[in-house]
Amino acid sequence: MNHGRTHGRSVTTYIQEAFLLIAVSLFAAVPLIVNAGVSNKGVPTPAHLIFFGLATLPGLIGLGNYVFSQQTRYELLKQQLEPVMKVHPRITDPDKLQPSPVAWTAGSLLLTGVFMIVAVLAQFADKQNPGVVGMVFAGYGTYVATLWFMLGRLNAHALSPRFMVNSALKAAIGILIGFIACESVAFFKPTAATSTRLLLFMVGFFHDWALGYIRKRAAEIFQTDKSDADRLPLGMIEGIDDAAADLLDELGIDSVQHLATQCPVELSMNSLYPAGRVIDWINQALLALHFRNKITAMRETGIRGIAEFLALYKQAIDVSGSNLKIQAIETMKVLAQKLGIPEGALYLMANAAWEDDVVRRLFLSWKFAEPQALRGGEPDAGGPMMLHAGEPSSVAAQEH
């Protein structure tokens, strides 16, 4: 009976994938069909014909990347993540996070279809139709932006179907903003040094900024008093550049708060970034979450993440008489002065952080240690002393 249900679900999945491929194929082909059926459109110029070819380039790059490199990339990542999975035993099977060939093909066709629309409209941009001009030149901007970010993904081996789908949606948004901008140029305040078409190209290339500008102007027009909670930007994390921030945003991670709660295995498989790099980001994010804007003072003392902070704390309360204890205590004292908080409060914060299961597992992932450390096993000989879950939480107060 269970086998029958499983087989039924598999058949349903195949049917859904077939319908998906048919739908995105039609979406990519419709602009060409419409272009062939338009009468009196004139003879396309060489520039228009060139963009018809270029419109297929991002999708072809995505498919080529999948065929020649992505399968090997996923296998290497799974090997890297084996030690981390021992610390996170209840996470999703990494094999389930690997996109299927159907996902790659659908993302490629969807992205191609959006740029095909721009290629068809480009033939009418010289007719002095403001809306068409806006869509075409904003479309050129989104096309260049897509290739630029795709280059970063290729260099980082982090190109995915999600990127292509998100790029298609962003391109569509940029094209529509270009249409609106061309119909209401005064709203965007073009200067004498910026022609209308260059402004439209920038609207497409920097569509995120264009959306932010629209939100800001809308807040001024409607006199909205917007009071958001304090949001820590990803720029606080060392190693996260614009390309990495764009990728994390695709995964719904647009702040330090979101990054700090991620599972390193799932984030590595979804982003295709190496496990060590992902763990380092989460390590820093957890420290920033605890100390917020004072993280700069932590870095001045050599503390980059929560794991290093906990290792320092453990040395400071070490009851075995380690030679590093005095140095660790002095470092904690200096750190408390830099942060402007009582020294005892710093010890309490460190102890509270260790009691957090998310922080504890990150510490073990950072060490790539065996999960026996969670049960009070012996520390690794080659690195900072391992913290043990069985130690009393009052040790810090006794020692201090």
C-alpha positions in Angstrom: 0.0 0.0 0.0 2.8 2.4 0.9 4.6 1.5 -2.3 1.5 2.4 -4.3 1.2 5.8 -2.7 4.9 6.5 -3.3 4.5 5.5 -6.9 1.5 7.7 -7.3 3.3 10.7 -5.9 6.2 10.0 -8.3 3.8 10.0 -11.2 2.2 13.2 -10.0 5.6 14.8 -9.7 6.5 13.9 -13.2 3.2 15.3 -14.5 3.8 18.5 -12.6 7.3 18.9 -13.9 6.1 18.2 -17.5 3.4 21.0 -17.2 6.0 23.3 -15.7 8.4 22.8 -18.6 5.6 23.3 -21.1 4.5 26.5 -19.4 8.0 28.1 -19.3 8.8 26.9 -22.8 5.6 28.7 -24.1 6.6 31.8 -22.1 10.0 31.9 -23.7 8.5 31.2 -27.2 5.6 33.6 -27.1 7.6 36.8 -27.7 9.1 35.2 -30.8 5.6 34.1 -32.0 4.2 37.6 -31.4 7.2 39.1 -33.2 6.7 36.9 -36.2 3.0 37.9 -36.3 3.4 41.6 -36.0 2.7 43.3 -39.4 4.5 46.4 -40.6 7.2 46.1 -38.0 9.9 46.9 -40.6 13.3 45.2 -41.0 15.1 44.7 -37.7 18.4 46.5 -37.4 21.6 44.5 -36.7 21.6 45.8 -33.1 18.1 44.4 -32.6 19.1 41.0 -34.1 22.2 40.9 -31.9 20.1 41.3 -28.8 17.8 38.5 -29.9 20.9 36.3 -29.6 22.1 37.9 -26.4 18.8 37.3 -24.8 19.4 33.5 -24.7 23.0 33.9 -23.2 22.1 34.0 -19.4 19.9 30.9 -19.7 22.5 29.0 -21.8 25.2 29.9 -19.3 23.0 28.5 -16.5 22.4 25.2 -18.3 26.0 24.9 -19.3 27.1 25.5 -15.7 24.8 22.7 -14.5 26.0 20.2 -17.1 29.7 20.8 -16.6 30.3 21.7 -13.0 27.4 21.7 -10.6 27.0 18.0 -10.0 30.6 17.8 -9.0 30.2 20.9 -6.8 27.3 19.3 -4.9 29.3 16.1 -4.3 32.2 18.1 -2.9 30.0 20.1 -0.6 28.4 16.9 0.8 31.8 15.6 1.6 32.7 18.8 3.4 29.5 18.8 5.4 29.8 15.2 6.7 31.6 16.4 10.0 29.1 19.2 10.5 26.1 16.8 10.1 27.3 14.9 13.1 26.8 18.1 15.1 23.4 18.8 13.4 21.9 15.2 13.3 18.3 16.3 12.7 18.8 18.4 9.6 17.3 17.8 6.2 19.1 15.2 4.0 21.5 17.3 1.8 20.4 15.2 -1.3 16.9 16.8 -1.0 18.4 20.3 -1.3 20.0 19.6 -4.7 18.0 21.1 -7.6 16.7 18.8 -10.3 17.5 19.2 -14.0 13.9 20.3 -14.5 14.5 23.2 -12.1 17.6 24.3 -14.0 15.8 24.1 -17.4 12.7 26.0 -16.1 14.9 28.7 -14.6 16.8 29.1 -17.8 13.7 29.3 -20.0 12.0 31.8 -17.6 15.0 34.1 -17.7 15.3 33.8 -21.5 11.6 34.6 -21.9 11.9 37.9 -20.0 14.8 39.1 -22.1 13.1 38.0 -25.3 10.3 40.4 -24.5 12.9 43.2 -24.4 14.3 42.0 -27.7 10.9 42.2 -29.4 10.1 45.6 -27.9 13.5 47.0 -28.9 12.3 47.2 -32.5 9.7 49.8 -31.5 11.9 51.9 -29.2 12.7 54.3 -32.0 9.0 55.1 -32.6 9.2 57.7 -29.8 6.8 55.7 -27.7 7.7 56.7 -24.1 6.5 53.5 -22.5 8.3 51.2 -24.9 11.5 53.3 -24.6 11.4 53.0 -20.8 10.8 49.2 -20.9 13.6 48.6 -23.4 16.4 50.7 -21.8 15.5 49.5 -18.3 15.5 46.0 -19.8 19.0 46.6 -21.1 20.0 47.7 -17.6 18.6 44.6 -16.0 20.3 42.4 -18.6 23.7 43.9 -17.8 23.0 43.6 -14.0 22.1 39.9 -14.5 25.3 39.1 -16.4 27.3 41.0 -13.8 25.9 39.1 -10.8 26.0 35.9 -12.8 29.7 36.4 -13.3 30.1 36.6 -9.5 28.1 33.5 -9.0 30.2 31.6 -11.6 33.5 32.7 -9.9 32.1 31.5 -6.5 30.6 28.3 -8.0 27.3 29.5 -6.6 25.0 29.7 -9.6 21.7 28.0 -9.0 18.2 27.8 -10.5 17.0 30.1 -7.7 19.3 32.8 -9.0 17.8 32.5 -12.5 14.2 32.6 -11.3 15.0 35.6 -9.0 16.8 37.3 -11.8 13.8 36.9 -14.1 11.5 38.4 -11.5 13.9 41.3 -10.8 14.3 41.9 -14.5 10.5 42.0 -14.9 10.3 44.5 -12.0 13.0 46.6 -13.5 11.3 46.7 -16.9 8.0 47.8 -15.3 9.8 50.5 -13.2 11.4 51.7 -16.5 7.9 52.0 -18.1 6.6 54.0 -15.1 9.8 56.1 -15.0 9.5 57.0 -18.7 5.8 58.0 -18.3 6.6 60.1 -15.2 10.2 61.3 -15.6 9.8 64.2 -13.3 9.3 61.9 -10.4 12.9 60.6 -10.8 14.4 64.1 -11.1 16.7 63.6 -14.1 19.6 66.1 -14.3 21.1 67.9 -17.2 24.1 65.6 -17.1 21.8 62.5 -17.2 19.9 61.9 -20.3 16.5 60.2 -20.1 17.7 56.9 -21.7 20.8 56.7 -19.4 18.5 57.3 -16.4 16.3 54.5 -17.6 19.3 52.2 -18.0 20.4 53.0 -14.5 16.8 52.3 -13.2 17.1 48.8 -14.7 20.7 48.2 -13.5 20.0 49.5 -10.0 16.4 48.4 -9.7 16.8 47.7 -6.0 17.9 51.3 -5.5 15.1 52.5 -7.7 12.6 50.7 -5.5 14.2 52.2 -2.4 13.9 55.6 -4.0 10.2 55.1 -4.7 9.6 53.9 -1.2 11.3 57.0 0.2 9.4 59.4 -2.0 6.1 57.6 -1.2 6.8 57.9 2.5 7.4 61.7 2.0 4.2 62.1 -0.1 1.9 60.1 2.2 3.7 61.5 5.4 4.1 58.0 6.8 5.8 57.7 10.2 7.7 54.5 9.8 9.4 53.1 12.9 11.0 49.7 12.3 12.9 47.5 14.8 16.6 47.9 14.8 17.9 45.8 11.8 21.5 44.8 11.6 22.7 44.8 8.0 24.7 42.0 6.5 27.5 44.5 5.8 28.6 44.0 9.4 29.8 40.6 8.6 33.4 40.3 7.2 33.5 38.4 3.9 30.0 39.2 2.7 30.3 41.4 -0.3 27.5 42.6 -2.7 27.4 39.3 -4.6 27.2 37.2 -1.4 24.6 39.6 0.1 22.5 39.3 -3.1 22.6 35.5 -2.9 21.7 35.5 0.8 18.8 37.9 0.0 17.5 35.3 -2.5 17.4 32.8 0.4 15.4 35.2 2.6 18.4 36.2 4.6 18.6 40.0 4.5 19.9 40.8 8.0 22.3 39.6 10.7 19.4 38.3 12.7 18.3 36.0 9.9 21.9 34.8 9.3 22.5 34.0 12.9 19.7 31.4 13.0 20.6 29.5 9.9 21.6 25.8 9.8 25.1 25.7 8.2 24.4 22.5 6.3 21.3 23.8 4.6 22.8 27.2 4.0 25.9 25.7 2.4 23.8 23.4 0.1 21.4 26.2 -0.9 24.1 28.8 -1.5 26.8 26.5 -2.8 29.4 28.4 -0.7 32.0 26.2 1.2 30.9 25.0 4.6 33.9 26.7 6.3 32.9 30.1 4.9 29.2 29.7 5.9 30.1 28.7 9.4 32.4 31.7 9.7 29.5 34.0 8.6 27.2 32.5 11.2 29.9 32.6 13.8 30.3 36.4 13.3 26.5 36.9 13.0 25.9 35.3 16.4 28.5 37.6 18.0 26.9 40.6 16.3 23.5 39.5 17.6 24.8 39.5 21.2 26.9 42.6 21.1 25.3 44.5 18.1 27.2 47.7 17.1 29.9 47.0 19.7 31.3 44.2 17.6 34.1 46.5 16.3 35.5 46.6 19.9 35.4 42.8 19.9 37.4 42.6 16.7 40.0 45.0 18.1 40.9 42.3 20.7 41.0 39.5 18.1 37.4 38.2 18.7 35.8 37.8 15.3 32.9 35.5 16.3 31.0 33.9 19.1 33.2 30.8 19.0 36.4 32.7 19.7 34.6 34.6 22.5 33.5 31.3 24.1 37.0 29.9 23.8 38.4 33.0 25.6 35.7 32.7 28.3 36.6 29.0 28.9 40.2 29.8 29.3 39.4 32.5 31.8 37.4 30.2 34.0 39.6 27.2 33.5 40.0 25.3 36.8 42.9 23.2 35.7 45.5 25.9 36.2 46.3 26.5 32.5 49.1 29.0 31.7 46.7 30.8 29.5 44.2 31.6 32.3 45.9 34.8 33.5 46.1 36.1 29.9 42.5 35.2 29.2 41.3 37.0 32.4 43.2 40.1 31.4 41.8 40.0 27.9 38.3 39.7 29.4 39.0 42.7 31.6 40.2 44.8 28.6 37.2 43.6 26.5 34.8 44.7 29.2 36.4 48.2 29.3 36.2 48.5 25.6 32.5 47.5 25.6 31.7 49.8 28.5 30.0 47.1 30.6 30.9 45.5 34.0 33.3 42.6 33.8 31.0 40.3 35.7 28.2 41.1 33.1 30.6 40.0 30.3 31.1 36.6 32.1 27.4 36.2 32.5 26.8 37.0 28.8 29.4 34.3 27.8 27.8 31.7 30.0 24.3 32.6 28.8 25.6 32.3 25.2 26.9 28.8 25.9 23.6 27.7 27.3 22.0 28.6 23.9 21.8 25.4 21.9 22.2 27.2 18.6 25.5 28.9 19.8 26.8 25.6 21.2 26.2 23.7 18.0 27.9 26.5 16.0 30.9 26.2 18.3 31.2 22.5 17.6 30.7 23.2 13.8 33.4 25.8 14.0 35.7 23.3 15.5 34.4 20.4 13.2 34.5 18.5 16.5 32.8 15.2 17.3 29.4 15.5 18.9 30.6 13.8 22.1 31.7 17.3 23.2 28.0 18.0 23.7 27.9 15.2 26.2 31.0 16.3 28.1 33.8 14.6 26.0 37.4 15.6 26.1 38.5 18.8 24.2 40.5 18.6 21.0 44.2 18.7 21.6 45.0 21.0 18.7 42.8 24.0 19.3 41.0 26.1 22.0 39.6 24.2 24.9 36.2 22.7 24.2 33.3 23.8 26.4 31.2 21.1 28.0 27.5 21.1 28.5 27.8 19.5 31.9 29.7 22.3 33.6 27.8 24.3 36.2 26.6 27.7 35.0 27.9 29.3 38.2 31.5 28.7 37.4 32.0 32.1 36.0 30.8 33.8 39.2 32.9 31.5 41.4 36.1 32.2 39.4 35.5 35.8 39.0 
